[in-house]
């Protein structure tokens, strides 16, 4: 059986995929993969995801250059979640220019942005 | 505005929630939360999730005793994914008796279980 058949894709044909920094251990991103995205990720060792908003496959960093080089691909006990251990090119995983997407922390009853913007998104995306 | 209103719940009223071990940095689990689960998690500092298979709220460890004590709650840039930094009671997060749920690693074209069972699930759940 194809290893891709072991994954329990949801009704939309997707599975959530966590990317974790190999060096710092930080959880960088949670994105979504379809079968093609996971296949390409395994083949190229560069993280590929399915954009639900844009309705298309994308390679992480295709515009920004902030690619994720994949060291390890894991699947959970229920086979419905993927974990990538990655080397994050440029040290910036988030489209806001921060190290990682999980930069809002709950303090009391409010979310606070607790990580700095390292690079202006306009400079990253050339907009 | 209520901090819970900032979360972008999906069509089923859920958001994926990653639990990461505070000490080892390991990604332990990916589960789902509804609004009530996140509220209770923040209030009690014990991880609560929504079980999609059982259709009910549950406290992680309610049966096994393997509770997750929550040190930090984070939200990502799109406000549609949660990260919990936790202390994992008993050092076992997975219902299979392993440290964590992400124990299947892709080796070539096959998933291999690469983490040992620390405790027989029958002993954990008393079945």
gemmi code that builds the backbone of each chain (N, CA, C; Angstrom):
import gemmi

chains = {
    "A": [
        ("UNK", (0.853, -1.210, 0.000), (0.000, 0.000, 0.000), (0.879, 1.247, 0.000)),
        ("UNK", (0.441, 2.211, -0.754), (1.143, 3.480, -0.814), (1.110, 4.142, 0.564)),
        ("UNK", (2.242, 4.693, 0.990), (2.296, 5.343, 2.310), (1.319, 6.523, 2.386)),
        ("UNK", (1.001, 7.113, 1.244), (0.048, 8.238, 1.238), (-1.374, 7.772, 1.552)),
        ("UNK", (-1.637, 6.481, 1.302), (-2.963, 5.938, 1.611), (-3.167, 5.727, 3.110)),
        ("UNK", (-2.071, 5.732, 3.863), (-2.183, 5.559, 5.318), (-2.692, 6.811, 6.013)),
        ("UNK", (-2.593, 7.951, 5.299), (-3.012, 9.215, 5.907), (-4.535, 9.320, 5.858)),
        ("UNK", (-5.117, 9.741, 6.963), (-6.571, 9.895, 7.027), (-6.922, 11.325, 6.603)),
        ("UNK", (-7.115, 11.510, 5.317), (-7.466, 12.829, 4.778), (-8.873, 13.189, 5.216)),
        ("UNK", (-9.127, 14.459, 5.489), (-10.481, 14.861, 5.902), (-11.412, 14.954, 4.688)),
        ("UNK", (-12.636, 15.384, 4.922), (-13.636, 15.409, 3.843), (-13.202, 16.285, 2.674)),
        ("UNK", (-12.339, 17.278, 2.968), (-11.832, 18.158, 1.911), (-10.535, 17.622, 1.310)),
        ("UNK", (-10.116, 16.427, 1.753), (-8.890, 15.835, 1.217), (-7.623, 16.426, 1.822)),
        ("UNK", (-7.754, 16.986, 3.017), (-6.632, 17.690, 3.645), (-6.273, 17.087, 5.003)),
        ("UNK", (-5.057, 17.430, 5.434), (-4.585, 17.042, 6.760), (-3.794, 18.229, 7.318)),
        ("UNK", (-3.941, 18.531, 8.623), (-3.144, 19.625, 9.186), (-1.687, 19.203, 9.332)),
        ("UNK", (-0.777, 20.133, 9.054), (0.657, 19.842, 9.114), (1.354, 20.916, 9.943)),
        ("UNK", (1.985, 20.467, 10.999), (2.745, 21.343, 11.900), (4.185, 21.379, 11.406)),
        ("UNK", (4.797, 22.561, 11.402), (6.234, 22.637, 11.133), (6.945, 23.086, 12.399)),
        ("UNK", (7.952, 22.310, 12.789), (8.728, 22.598, 13.991), (10.176, 22.834, 13.601)),
        ("UNK", (10.774, 23.868, 14.185), (12.173, 24.191, 13.890), (13.102, 23.120, 14.474)),
        ("UNK", (13.952, 22.577, 13.629), (14.842, 21.493, 14.062), (15.811, 21.950, 15.146)),
        ("UNK", (16.256, 23.189, 15.031), (17.294, 23.668, 15.948), (16.686, 24.177, 17.256)),
        ("UNK", (15.756, 25.110, 17.166), (15.215, 25.738, 18.379), (14.077, 24.933, 19.001)),
        ("UNK", (13.478, 24.046, 18.212), (12.331, 23.296, 18.712), (11.035, 24.076, 18.658)),
        ("UNK", (11.085, 25.339, 18.278), (9.861, 26.149, 18.213), (8.860, 25.595, 17.205)),
        ("UNK", (7.582, 25.648, 17.584), (6.527, 25.355, 16.621), (6.359, 26.616, 15.768)),
        ("UNK", (6.584, 26.463, 14.476), (6.620, 27.622, 13.582), (5.252, 27.919, 12.974)),
        ("UNK", (4.654, 26.896, 12.370), (3.449, 27.098, 11.564), (2.517, 25.894, 11.687)),
        ("UNK", (1.249, 26.157, 11.442), (0.325, 25.064, 11.147), (-0.323, 25.405, 9.815)),
        ("UNK", (-0.170, 24.507, 8.858), (-0.756, 24.720, 7.538), (-1.451, 23.420, 7.133)),
        ("UNK", (-1.955, 23.380, 5.920), (-2.725, 22.219, 5.477), (-2.097, 21.605, 4.243)),
        ("UNK", (-2.186, 20.286, 4.150), (-1.648, 19.568, 3.002), (-2.732, 18.723, 2.368)),
        ("UNK", (-2.700, 18.671, 1.038), (-3.452, 17.619, 0.361), (-2.444, 16.527, -0.035)),
        ("UNK", (-2.924, 15.530, -0.690), (-2.068, 14.392, -1.028), (-0.859, 14.813, -1.870)),
        ("UNK", (-1.112, 15.689, -2.819), (-0.050, 16.150, -3.703), (0.999, 16.939, -2.920)),
        ("UNK", (0.548, 17.765, -1.968), (1.475, 18.572, -1.170), (2.393, 17.673, -0.341)),
        ("UNK", (1.821, 16.636, 0.243), (2.649, 15.735, 1.065), (3.605, 14.931, 0.183)),
        ("UNK", (3.119, 14.509, -0.966), (3.981, 13.755, -1.893), (5.162, 14.608, -2.350)),
        ("UNK", (4.874, 15.856, -2.707), (5.958, 16.743, -3.173), (6.927, 17.093, -2.050)),
        ("UNK", (6.372, 17.239, -0.836), (7.225, 17.527, 0.315), (8.219, 16.392, 0.529)),
        ("UNK", (7.729, 15.161, 0.459), (8.604, 14.002, 0.667), (9.632, 13.879, -0.454)),
        ("UNK", (9.198, 14.206, -1.667), (10.060, 14.047, -2.836), (11.158, 15.102, -2.889)),
        ("UNK", (10.776, 16.359, -2.612), (11.710, 17.479, -2.767), (12.417, 17.838, -1.469)),
        ("UNK", (11.870, 17.367, -0.340), (12.349, 17.751, 0.998), (12.202, 19.246, 1.243)),
        ("UNK", (11.300, 19.874, 0.516), (10.898, 21.258, 0.774), (9.399, 21.228, 1.081)),
        ("UNK", (8.997, 21.943, 2.141), (7.600, 21.889, 2.566), (6.685, 22.497, 1.513)),
        ("UNK", (5.668, 21.729, 1.140), (4.598, 22.185, 0.256), (3.283, 22.072, 1.002)),
        ("UNK", (2.402, 23.021, 0.781), (1.103, 23.012, 1.451), (-0.009, 23.288, 0.442)),
        ("UNK", (-1.242, 23.097, 0.932), (-2.408, 23.467, 0.157), (-2.990, 24.738, 0.764)),
        ("UNK", (-3.087, 25.777, -0.021), (-3.692, 27.013, 0.466), (-5.207, 26.927, 0.320)),
        ("UNK", (-5.889, 26.934, 1.452), (-7.354, 26.864, 1.428), (-7.940, 28.168, 0.912)),
        ("UNK", (-7.282, 29.294, 1.207), (-7.818, 30.585, 0.765), (-7.604, 30.797, -0.733)),
        ("UNK", (-6.449, 30.349, -1.221), (-6.156, 30.551, -2.639), (-6.542, 29.346, -3.492)),
        ("UNK", (-6.846, 28.240, -2.820), (-7.269, 27.047, -3.543), (-6.203, 26.494, -4.467)),
        ("UNK", (-4.957, 26.518, -3.987), (-3.887, 25.959, -4.823), (-2.710, 25.460, -3.978)),
        ("UNK", (-1.935, 24.591, -4.580), (-0.719, 24.083, -3.965), (0.323, 25.188, -3.952)),
        ("UNK", (1.092, 25.268, -2.879), (2.190, 26.243, -2.858), (3.382, 25.654, -2.136)),
        ("UNK", (4.541, 26.108, -2.577), (5.756, 25.743, -1.862), (6.040, 26.845, -0.871)),
        ("UNK", (6.173, 26.472, 0.397), (6.507, 27.453, 1.427), (7.774, 28.184, 1.013)),
        ("UNK", (7.691, 29.523, 0.968), (8.864, 30.315, 0.619), (8.990, 30.594, -0.862)),
        ("UNK", (8.009, 30.183, -1.654), (8.125, 30.357, -3.111), (8.244, 31.836, -3.495)),
        ("UNK", (7.609, 32.706, -2.702), (7.718, 34.150, -2.945), (8.789, 34.788, -2.068)),
        ("UNK", (8.771, 34.426, -0.795), (9.628, 35.088, 0.200), (11.052, 34.545, 0.212)),
        ("UNK", (11.231, 33.336, -0.315), (12.526, 32.672, -0.184), (12.680, 31.937, 1.141)),
        ("UNK", (11.708, 32.096, 2.027), (11.785, 31.456, 3.343), (11.286, 30.012, 3.290)),
        ("UNK", (12.024, 29.216, 2.566), (11.644, 27.811, 2.404), (11.865, 27.046, 3.699)),
        ("UNK", (11.183, 25.931, 3.815), (11.380, 25.023, 4.946), (11.991, 23.733, 4.417)),
        ("UNK", (13.246, 23.464, 4.820), (13.929, 22.226, 4.413), (13.562, 21.126, 5.407)),
        ("UNK", (12.993, 20.075, 4.871), (12.365, 19.076, 5.725), (13.351, 17.970, 6.116)),
        ("UNK", (13.560, 17.829, 7.411), (14.472, 16.810, 7.940), (13.726, 15.523, 8.246)),
        ("UNK", (12.473, 15.673, 8.656), (11.736, 14.504, 9.145), (10.262, 14.743, 8.926)),
        ("UNK", (9.550, 13.685, 8.562), (8.096, 13.746, 8.394), (7.491, 12.710, 9.325)),
        ("UNK", (6.569, 13.164, 10.155), (5.923, 12.252, 11.103), (4.408, 12.308, 10.967)),
        ("UNK", (3.784, 11.227, 11.410), (2.332, 11.090, 11.368), (1.885, 10.681, 12.760)),
        ("UNK", (0.720, 11.152, 13.180), (0.308, 10.852, 14.553), (-0.436, 9.520, 14.647)),
        ("UNK", (-0.837, 9.184, 15.858), (-1.429, 7.869, 16.142), (-2.717, 7.622, 15.370)),
        ("UNK", (-3.479, 8.671, 15.124), (-4.732, 8.543, 14.382), (-4.530, 8.731, 12.881)),
        ("UNK", (-3.306, 9.005, 12.494), (-2.951, 9.216, 11.085), (-3.696, 10.384, 10.453)),
        ("UNK", (-4.078, 11.361, 11.291), (-4.787, 12.523, 10.739), (-4.102, 13.853, 11.062)),
        ("UNK", (-2.820, 13.798, 11.393), (-2.034, 15.019, 11.580), (-0.583, 14.707, 11.252)),
        ("UNK", (0.075, 15.666, 10.597), (1.458, 15.506, 10.154), (2.346, 16.485, 10.920)),
        ("UNK", (3.561, 16.040, 11.210), (4.562, 16.922, 11.830), (5.800, 16.929, 10.947)),
        ("UNK", (6.229, 18.128, 10.570), (7.483, 18.272, 9.831), (8.531, 18.861, 10.764)),
        ("UNK", (9.711, 18.288, 10.770), (10.841, 18.911, 11.453), (11.658, 19.576, 10.355)),
        ("UNK", (11.851, 20.890, 10.482), (12.388, 21.667, 9.358), (13.543, 22.571, 9.754)),
        ("UNK", (14.321, 22.918, 8.755), (15.243, 24.043, 8.890), (14.605, 25.213, 8.167)),
        ("UNK", (14.354, 26.284, 8.917), (13.632, 27.432, 8.381), (14.612, 28.430, 7.771)),
        ("UNK", (14.598, 28.507, 6.459), (15.466, 29.456, 5.751), (15.126, 30.890, 6.171)),
        ("UNK", (16.140, 31.672, 6.462), (15.937, 33.081, 6.800), (15.453, 33.308, 8.220)),
        ("UNK", (15.135, 32.231, 8.925), (14.689, 32.379, 10.315), (13.359, 33.086, 10.456)),
        ("UNK", (12.605, 33.151, 9.366), (11.293, 33.809, 9.383), (10.281, 32.868, 8.735)),
        ("UNK", (9.334, 32.407, 9.558), (8.325, 31.487, 9.026), (7.011, 32.188, 8.731)),
        ("UNK", (6.787, 33.340, 9.366), (5.470, 33.983, 9.294), (5.414, 35.091, 8.246)),
        ("UNK", (4.269, 35.199, 7.599), (4.101, 36.215, 6.551), (4.093, 37.631, 7.138)),
        ("UNK", (4.007, 37.725, 8.483), (4.072, 39.044, 9.135), (5.522, 39.472, 9.369)),
        ("UNK", (6.473, 38.615, 9.013), (7.882, 38.947, 9.191), (8.441, 38.509, 10.539)),
        ("UNK", (7.663, 37.695, 11.255), (8.129, 37.185, 12.548), (8.729, 35.785, 12.380)),
        ("UNK", (9.482, 35.375, 13.419), (10.105, 34.046, 13.381), (9.073, 32.965, 13.135)),
        ("UNK", (7.926, 33.125, 13.781), (6.934, 32.066, 13.682), (5.529, 32.626, 13.771)),
        ("UNK", (4.571, 31.813, 13.367), (3.187, 32.280, 13.309), (2.523, 32.370, 14.684)),
        ("UNK", (3.017, 31.597, 15.644), (2.364, 31.568, 16.961), (2.905, 32.676, 17.855)),
        ("UNK", (2.662, 33.913, 17.463), (3.247, 35.045, 18.186), (2.255, 35.736, 19.114)),
        ("UNK", (0.982, 35.301, 19.101), (-0.006, 35.880, 20.001), (-0.123, 34.994, 21.242)),
        ("UNK", (0.116, 35.586, 22.408), (0.062, 34.841, 23.669), (-1.100, 35.364, 24.500)),
        ("UNK", (-1.815, 34.438, 25.119), (-2.921, 34.851, 25.979), (-2.366, 35.336, 27.308)),
        ("UNK", (-2.564, 36.609, 27.596), (-2.178, 37.199, 28.885), (-3.451, 37.665, 29.550)),
        ("UNK", (-3.845, 36.982, 30.623), (-5.120, 37.304, 31.262), (-6.241, 37.048, 30.283)),
        ("UNK", (-6.936, 38.101, 29.872), (-8.047, 37.899, 28.931), (-7.819, 38.632, 27.611)),
        ("UNK", (-6.548, 38.713, 27.211), (-6.237, 39.367, 25.934), (-5.066, 38.671, 25.252)),
        ("UNK", (-5.120, 38.650, 23.930), (-3.998, 38.145, 23.140), (-3.004, 39.279, 22.949)),
        ("UNK", (-1.726, 39.002, 23.201), (-0.679, 39.997, 23.013), (0.345, 39.459, 22.025)),
        ("UNK", (0.746, 40.311, 21.095), (1.825, 39.935, 20.173), (3.132, 40.030, 20.946)),
        ("UNK", (3.801, 38.888, 21.135), (4.967, 38.870, 22.017), (6.272, 38.580, 21.272)),
        ("UNK", (6.202, 38.553, 19.954), (7.446, 38.349, 19.208), (7.601, 39.467, 18.189)),
        ("UNK", (8.809, 39.950, 18.036), (9.042, 41.112, 17.176), (8.977, 40.794, 15.687)),
        ("UNK", (8.623, 41.808, 14.921), (8.719, 41.711, 13.456), (10.192, 41.884, 13.087)),
        ("UNK", (10.755, 40.867, 12.461), (12.181, 40.900, 12.130), (12.434, 41.566, 10.783)),
        ("UNK", (11.420, 41.490, 9.926), (11.572, 42.081, 8.592), (10.204, 42.558, 8.128)),
        ("UNK", (10.168, 43.734, 7.568), (8.914, 44.307, 7.065), (8.367, 43.418, 5.935)),
        ("UNK", (7.102, 42.984, 6.066), (6.520, 42.140, 5.005), (6.637, 42.783, 3.616)),
        ("UNK", (6.578, 44.094, 3.558), (6.720, 44.760, 2.252), (8.071, 44.452, 1.631)),
        ("UNK", (9.081, 44.361, 2.488), (10.428, 44.040, 1.999), (10.528, 42.559, 1.629)),
        ("UNK", (9.792, 41.726, 2.371), (9.838, 40.285, 2.088), (9.159, 39.975, 0.751)),
        ("UNK", (7.993, 40.590, 0.565), (7.167, 40.223, -0.596), (7.259, 41.226, -1.741)),
        ("UNK", (8.011, 42.293, -1.487), (8.229, 43.266, -2.550), (6.964, 43.952, -3.014)),
        ("UNK", (6.039, 44.188, -2.037), (4.786, 44.851, -2.394), (4.886, 46.332, -2.081)),
    ],
    "B": [
        ("UNK", (-14.002, 43.350, 23.470), (-14.349, 42.070, 22.836), (-13.746, 40.902, 23.614)),
        ("UNK", (-14.498, 39.884, 23.730), (-14.039, 38.669, 24.392), (-12.868, 38.078, 23.596)),
        ("UNK", (-11.825, 37.645, 24.310), (-10.658, 37.060, 23.619), (-11.037, 35.813, 22.833)),
        ("UNK", (-12.103, 35.146, 23.249), (-12.549, 33.948, 22.517), (-13.133, 34.298, 21.149)),
        ("UNK", (-13.614, 35.536, 21.023), (-14.155, 35.985, 19.732), (-13.059, 36.248, 18.706)),
        ("UNK", (-11.829, 36.370, 19.171), (-10.713, 36.597, 18.245), (-10.316, 35.329, 17.496)),
        ("UNK", (-10.740, 34.195, 18.021), (-10.369, 32.922, 17.387), (-11.265, 32.679, 16.176)),
        ("UNK", (-10.646, 32.256, 15.083), (-11.395, 31.968, 13.870), (-11.817, 30.498, 13.884)),
        ("UNK", (-12.966, 30.245, 14.466), (-13.488, 28.881, 14.548), (-13.901, 28.421, 13.152)),
        ("UNK", (-13.703, 27.145, 12.866), (-14.093, 26.647, 11.543), (-15.608, 26.418, 11.467)),
        ("UNK", (-16.062, 25.887, 10.358), (-17.508, 25.733, 10.148), (-18.155, 24.845, 11.212)),
        ("UNK", (-17.335, 23.953, 11.790), (-17.851, 23.073, 12.844), (-17.653, 23.692, 14.232)),
        ("UNK", (-17.146, 24.943, 14.257), (-16.941, 25.606, 15.544), (-15.681, 25.146, 16.269)),
        ("UNK", (-14.732, 24.636, 15.500), (-13.515, 24.059, 16.105), (-12.247, 24.741, 15.608)),
        ("UNK", (-11.185, 24.539, 16.365), (-9.871, 25.031, 15.974), (-8.861, 23.933, 16.360)),
        ("UNK", (-7.846, 23.689, 15.505), (-6.840, 22.691, 15.888), (-5.933, 23.246, 16.985)),
        ("UNK", (-5.576, 22.391, 17.937), (-4.730, 22.803, 19.061), (-3.564, 21.832, 19.211)),
        ("UNK", (-2.368, 22.379, 19.105), (-1.136, 21.613, 19.252), (-0.720, 21.677, 20.718)),
        ("UNK", (-0.268, 20.564, 21.281), (0.337, 20.599, 22.615), (1.817, 20.263, 22.492)),
        ("UNK", (2.633, 21.147, 23.061), (4.080, 20.984, 23.024), (4.609, 20.840, 24.444)),
        ("UNK", (5.516, 19.909, 24.652), (6.088, 19.692, 25.973), (7.012, 20.857, 26.349)),
        ("UNK", (6.741, 21.441, 27.504), (7.504, 22.605, 27.943), (8.977, 22.277, 28.138)),
        ("UNK", (9.266, 21.093, 28.643), (10.644, 20.745, 28.987), (11.412, 20.250, 27.765)),
        ("UNK", (10.888, 19.232, 27.100), (11.624, 18.618, 25.991), (11.426, 19.355, 24.670)),
        ("UNK", (10.356, 20.147, 24.583), (10.051, 20.823, 23.329), (9.345, 19.930, 22.325)),
        ("UNK", (9.175, 18.663, 22.641), (8.509, 17.742, 21.705), (7.063, 18.159, 21.434)),
        ("UNK", (6.652, 18.018, 20.179), (5.241, 18.168, 19.849), (4.557, 16.861, 20.250)),
        ("UNK", (3.613, 16.960, 21.162), (3.000, 15.781, 21.755), (1.757, 15.326, 21.003)),
        ("UNK", (0.835, 16.275, 20.806), (-0.491, 15.931, 20.291), (-1.027, 17.046, 19.393)),
        ("UNK", (-1.923, 16.684, 18.505), (-2.784, 17.664, 17.864), (-4.220, 17.203, 18.110)),
        ("UNK", (-4.992, 18.076, 18.744), (-6.387, 17.754, 19.031), (-7.231, 18.964, 18.628)),
        ("UNK", (-8.521, 18.902, 18.894), (-9.417, 19.974, 18.476), (-10.122, 20.592, 19.669)),
        ("UNK", (-10.363, 21.882, 19.582), (-11.063, 22.594, 20.652), (-12.276, 23.306, 20.080)),
        ("UNK", (-13.353, 23.302, 20.861), (-14.422, 24.250, 20.590), (-14.276, 25.410, 21.580)),
        ("UNK", (-15.168, 26.343, 21.522), (-15.060, 27.528, 22.354), (-15.032, 27.173, 23.847)),
        ("UNK", (-15.874, 26.238, 24.213), (-15.957, 25.836, 25.616), (-14.650, 25.173, 26.069)),
        ("UNK", (-14.077, 24.361, 25.207), (-12.822, 23.676, 25.545), (-11.699, 24.685, 25.784)),
        ("UNK", (-11.626, 25.695, 24.924), (-10.571, 26.700, 25.091), (-10.816, 27.534, 26.349)),
        ("UNK", (-12.074, 27.882, 26.591), (-12.410, 28.656, 27.792), (-12.024, 27.880, 29.055)),
        ("UNK", (-12.374, 26.603, 29.086), (-12.066, 25.794, 30.275), (-10.568, 25.578, 30.438)),
        ("UNK", (-9.881, 25.439, 29.305), (-8.422, 25.279, 29.360), (-7.784, 26.513, 30.001)),
        ("UNK", (-8.236, 27.680, 29.581), (-7.683, 28.917, 30.127), (-8.032, 29.072, 31.609)),
        ("UNK", (-9.218, 28.665, 31.955), (-9.708, 28.851, 33.321), (-9.036, 27.878, 34.298)),
        ("UNK", (-8.935, 26.628, 33.875), (-8.437, 25.591, 34.793), (-6.945, 25.344, 34.640)),
        ("UNK", (-6.363, 25.811, 33.530), (-4.960, 25.536, 33.183), (-4.706, 24.040, 32.990)),
        ("UNK", (-5.764, 23.322, 32.693), (-5.659, 21.910, 32.286), (-6.252, 21.808, 30.885)),
        ("UNK", (-5.541, 21.132, 29.983), (-5.993, 21.066, 28.588), (-7.324, 20.333, 28.473)),
        ("UNK", (-8.263, 20.980, 27.807), (-9.559, 20.395, 27.457), (-9.696, 20.439, 25.940)),
        ("UNK", (-10.291, 19.400, 25.391), (-10.478, 19.337, 23.946), (-11.911, 18.920, 23.623)),
        ("UNK", (-12.210, 19.018, 22.325), (-13.480, 18.514, 21.820), (-13.195, 17.233, 21.056)),
        ("UNK", (-13.818, 16.152, 21.476), (-13.634, 14.897, 20.760), (-14.610, 14.837, 19.599)),
        ("UNK", (-14.059, 14.816, 18.381), (-14.922, 14.757, 17.198), (-15.555, 13.380, 17.062)),
        ("UNK", (-14.840, 12.331, 17.493), (-15.396, 10.979, 17.359), (-16.485, 10.723, 18.399)),
        ("UNK", (-16.285, 11.244, 19.611), (-17.261, 10.995, 20.663), (-18.294, 12.116, 20.778)),
        ("UNK", (-18.006, 13.238, 20.073), (-18.950, 14.356, 20.101), (-19.146, 14.951, 21.476)),
        ("UNK", (-18.053, 15.061, 22.217), (-18.177, 15.667, 23.550), (-16.869, 16.312, 24.003)),
        ("UNK", (-17.004, 17.220, 24.962), (-15.850, 17.852, 25.581), (-15.152, 16.836, 26.478)),
        ("UNK", (-13.834, 16.882, 26.499), (-13.110, 16.020, 27.438), (-11.895, 16.746, 27.977)),
        ("UNK", (-11.559, 16.371, 29.196), (-10.316, 16.879, 29.772), (-9.246, 15.849, 29.492)),
        ("UNK", (-8.171, 16.291, 28.876), (-7.056, 15.390, 28.597), (-6.619, 14.738, 29.901)),
        ("UNK", (-6.578, 13.413, 29.919), (-6.146, 12.702, 31.121), (-7.258, 12.370, 32.088)),
        ("UNK", (-8.495, 12.660, 31.702), (-9.612, 12.417, 32.634), (-9.721, 10.942, 33.016)),
        ("UNK", (-9.352, 10.060, 32.077), (-9.376, 8.626, 32.369), (-7.991, 8.117, 32.786)),
        ("UNK", (-6.997, 8.547, 32.033), (-5.644, 8.002, 32.197), (-4.874, 8.664, 33.332)),
        ("UNK", (-5.303, 9.858, 33.725), (-4.518, 10.635, 34.687), (-3.405, 11.436, 34.036)),
        ("UNK", (-3.212, 11.243, 32.729), (-2.148, 11.946, 32.004), (-2.605, 13.335, 31.569)),
        ("UNK", (-2.856, 14.173, 32.546), (-3.324, 15.535, 32.270), (-2.190, 16.366, 31.680)),
        ("UNK", (-2.586, 17.428, 30.988), (-1.618, 18.397, 30.456), (-1.815, 19.713, 31.208)),
        ("UNK", (-0.808, 20.101, 31.999), (-0.859, 21.363, 32.744), (-0.347, 22.471, 31.833)),
        ("UNK", (-1.196, 23.451, 31.607), (-0.945, 24.438, 30.550), (-0.165, 25.635, 31.086)),
        ("UNK", (1.018, 25.846, 30.507), (1.861, 26.970, 30.911), (1.579, 28.199, 30.071)),
        ("UNK", (1.220, 27.970, 28.826), (1.098, 29.089, 27.897), (0.097, 28.705, 26.817)),
        ("UNK", (-0.692, 29.686, 26.392), (-1.644, 29.481, 25.301), (-1.313, 30.498, 24.219)),
        ("UNK", (-1.117, 30.007, 23.009), (-0.789, 30.902, 21.899), (-1.757, 30.709, 20.733)),
        ("UNK", (-1.831, 31.742, 19.917), (-2.703, 31.751, 18.745), (-1.843, 32.180, 17.562)),
        ("UNK", (-2.124, 31.639, 16.389), (-1.252, 31.966, 15.255), (-1.714, 33.230, 14.525)),
        ("UNK", (-0.985, 33.594, 13.488), (-1.192, 34.859, 12.783), (-2.578, 34.958, 12.155)),
        ("UNK", (-3.111, 33.824, 11.725), (-4.440, 33.819, 11.115), (-5.546, 33.579, 12.141)),
        ("UNK", (-5.136, 33.387, 13.393), (-6.078, 33.147, 14.496), (-6.916, 31.894, 14.294)),
        ("UNK", (-6.359, 30.935, 13.548), (-7.104, 29.692, 13.328), (-6.342, 28.442, 13.765)),
        ("UNK", (-5.353, 28.621, 14.635), (-4.651, 27.481, 15.231), (-4.117, 27.897, 16.594)),
        ("UNK", (-4.209, 26.980, 17.546), (-3.801, 27.230, 18.928), (-2.584, 26.367, 19.252)),
        ("UNK", (-1.696, 26.920, 20.070), (-0.551, 26.168, 20.581), (-0.569, 26.223, 22.095)),
        ("UNK", (-0.533, 25.063, 22.722), (-0.418, 24.987, 24.180), (0.997, 24.530, 24.527)),
        ("UNK", (1.629, 25.216, 25.466), (2.872, 24.721, 26.038), (2.491, 24.082, 27.367)),
        ("UNK", (2.824, 22.794, 27.509), (2.267, 22.015, 28.627), (3.338, 21.235, 29.380)),
        ("UNK", (2.977, 20.908, 30.609), (3.713, 19.879, 31.347), (2.857, 18.622, 31.281)),
        ("UNK", (3.440, 17.576, 30.706), (2.684, 16.343, 30.473), (2.803, 15.413, 31.669)),
        ("UNK", (1.740, 15.279, 32.420), (1.736, 14.377, 33.576), (2.013, 12.942, 33.116)),
        ("UNK", (2.889, 12.261, 33.823), (3.179, 10.855, 33.531), (4.098, 10.649, 32.344)),
        ("UNK", (4.393, 11.725, 31.617), (5.294, 11.598, 30.467), (4.720, 10.782, 29.324)),
        ("UNK", (3.399, 10.610, 29.337), (2.734, 9.842, 28.272), (1.550, 10.648, 27.762)),
        ("UNK", (1.634, 11.084, 26.507), (0.552, 11.887, 25.929), (-0.368, 11.054, 25.046)),
        ("UNK", (0.109, 9.912, 24.567), (-0.627, 9.157, 23.549), (-1.414, 8.005, 24.151)),
        ("UNK", (-2.579, 7.760, 23.581), (-3.430, 6.682, 24.094), (-2.840, 5.293, 23.811)),
        ("UNK", (-1.787, 5.267, 22.986), (-1.107, 3.994, 22.725), (-0.059, 3.703, 23.798)),
        ("UNK", (0.119, 4.619, 24.753), (1.092, 4.425, 25.818), (2.471, 4.960, 25.494)),
        ("UNK", (2.555, 5.733, 24.394), (3.831, 6.343, 24.022), (3.914, 7.775, 24.540)),
        ("UNK", (5.136, 8.304, 24.558), (5.356, 9.674, 25.031), (4.466, 10.665, 24.290)),
        ("UNK", (4.355, 10.439, 22.978), (3.625, 11.399, 22.166), (2.963, 10.706, 20.993)),
        ("UNK", (2.023, 11.430, 20.391), (1.242, 10.834, 19.306), (2.003, 10.749, 17.988)),
        ("UNK", (2.991, 11.598, 17.809), (3.705, 11.636, 16.519), (4.851, 10.620, 16.515)),
        ("UNK", (4.496, 9.363, 16.607), (5.522, 8.325, 16.718), (5.775, 7.593, 15.413)),
        ("UNK", (5.024, 7.919, 14.345), (5.256, 7.287, 13.044), (6.127, 8.203, 12.191)),
        ("UNK", (7.270, 7.697, 11.778), (8.197, 8.486, 10.971), (8.274, 7.899, 9.569)),
        ("UNK", (8.298, 8.787, 8.579), (8.406, 8.322, 7.193), (9.858, 7.942, 6.912)),
        ("UNK", (10.086, 6.670, 6.652), (11.415, 6.186, 6.275), (11.288, 5.638, 4.862)),
        ("UNK", (11.878, 6.340, 3.894), (11.711, 5.932, 2.507), (10.248, 6.048, 2.135)),
        ("UNK", (9.614, 4.923, 1.843), (8.206, 4.985, 1.451), (7.307, 4.224, 2.429)),
        ("UNK", (7.714, 4.224, 3.704), (6.895, 3.544, 4.718), (6.932, 4.302, 6.037)),
        ("UNK", (5.825, 4.266, 6.741), (5.768, 4.836, 8.094), (6.263, 3.775, 9.072)),
        ("UNK", (7.168, 4.177, 9.951), (7.704, 3.257, 10.959), (7.431, 3.828, 12.340)),
        ("UNK", (6.947, 3.001, 13.249), (6.774, 3.415, 14.641), (8.157, 3.476, 15.274)),
        ("UNK", (8.581, 4.672, 15.673), (9.971, 4.844, 16.120), (10.069, 5.202, 17.603)),
        ("UNK", (8.947, 5.168, 18.296), (9.014, 5.435, 19.735), (8.362, 4.279, 20.485)),
        ("UNK", (8.961, 3.898, 21.596), (8.486, 2.708, 22.314), (7.200, 2.955, 23.096)),
        ("UNK", (6.454, 1.897, 23.283), (5.309, 1.930, 24.193), (5.859, 1.862, 25.614)),
        ("UNK", (5.565, 2.902, 26.405), (6.096, 2.981, 27.768), (5.195, 2.272, 28.766)),
        ("UNK", (3.913, 2.212, 28.418), (2.966, 1.579, 29.338), (1.841, 0.978, 28.499)),
        ("UNK", (1.469, -0.237, 28.842), (0.401, -0.932, 28.124), (-0.909, -0.145, 28.274)),
        ("UNK", (-1.561, 0.190, 27.159), (-2.835, 0.930, 27.238), (-3.848, 0.242, 28.154)),
        ("UNK", (-3.817, -1.084, 28.217), (-4.739, -1.797, 29.112), (-4.502, -1.395, 30.562)),
        ("UNK", (-3.245, -1.165, 30.893), (-2.908, -0.753, 32.251), (-3.290, 0.715, 32.484)),
        ("UNK", (-3.171, 1.520, 31.409), (-3.517, 2.942, 31.533), (-5.011, 3.128, 31.724)),
        ("UNK", (-5.778, 2.410, 30.908), (-7.223, 2.658, 30.878), (-8.020, 1.611, 31.665)),
        ("UNK", (-7.290, 0.633, 32.198), (-7.935, -0.359, 33.059), (-8.971, -1.205, 32.342)),
        ("UNK", (-8.672, -1.473, 31.043), (-9.608, -2.291, 30.266), (-9.145, -3.734, 30.246)),
    ],
}
model = gemmi.Model(1)
for chain_id, residues in chains.items():
    chain = gemmi.Chain(chain_id)
    for i, (resn, *xyz) in enumerate(residues, 1):
        res = gemmi.Residue()
        res.name, res.seqid = resn, gemmi.SeqId(i, " ")
        for name, pos in zip(("N", "CA", "C"), xyz):
            atom = gemmi.Atom()
            atom.name, atom.element = name, gemmi.Element(name[0])
            atom.pos, atom.b_iso = gemmi.Position(*pos), 0.0
            res.add_atom(atom)
        chain.add_residue(res)
    model.add_chain(chain)
structure = gemmi.Structure()
structure.add_model(model)
structure.setup_entities()
